[in-house]
């Protein structure tokens, strides 16, 4: 899995704004120039791998920045040039409802009652009006994982999505608890274009399981001298 860069939120927090300065719907926000560089650097790093280690299937969130990340990754040789990019709406960003476009400061200013509800319920279960909780995201991702198993079993699949999606997939695949996945979230942000990788490991019963081999790895970007970025102190909506 790779996380699509999301620069507008970084900028809003750095400037101490209540709202993200957007001229598009969040789903339509394109990559920044730095985001494009990060996606190309990731693709170039994968192009140096043997062909049997590169992705055979590309799945992407329908958000413009995720699709662009997949396209630039492919363009840079991260996978075969004829690899189709399969857009799956279940990989979309967590929906924030009335909190959409607000930073943490903005939520406290415009919807203090939601800030209070979130404080009481915790981000895992808090569902803002018109939006989703982490549990809602997990529900749709369980269906996605079943689809991947059915149609792409035994193949190398790369998923390009968003922070909460990456963490919720970890929750599902590793059988984490609410406390465990939120501790991972608290410990560090998922960096833009960072890789989270699972490998299929055979087990003694003749079956097998997906095992985490690396998480939030940004080495490919560092090797390409591309600046690594994360959403520092992002809006509650961005972090869930």
Secondary structure, 3 states (H helix, E strand, C coil): CEECCCHHHHHHHHCCCCECCCCCCHHHCCCCHHHHHHHHHHHHHHHCCCHHHCECEEEECCCHHHHHHHHHHHHCCCECCCCCEEECHHHCCCCEHHHCCECHHHHHHHCHHHHHHHHHHCCCCCCCCCECCHHHHHHHHHHHHHHHHHHHCCCCEEEEECHHHHHHHHHHHHCCCHHHHHHHHHHCCCCCCCEEEEEEEECCCCCEEEEEEEEEECHHHHHCCCCCCCCCCCCHHHHC
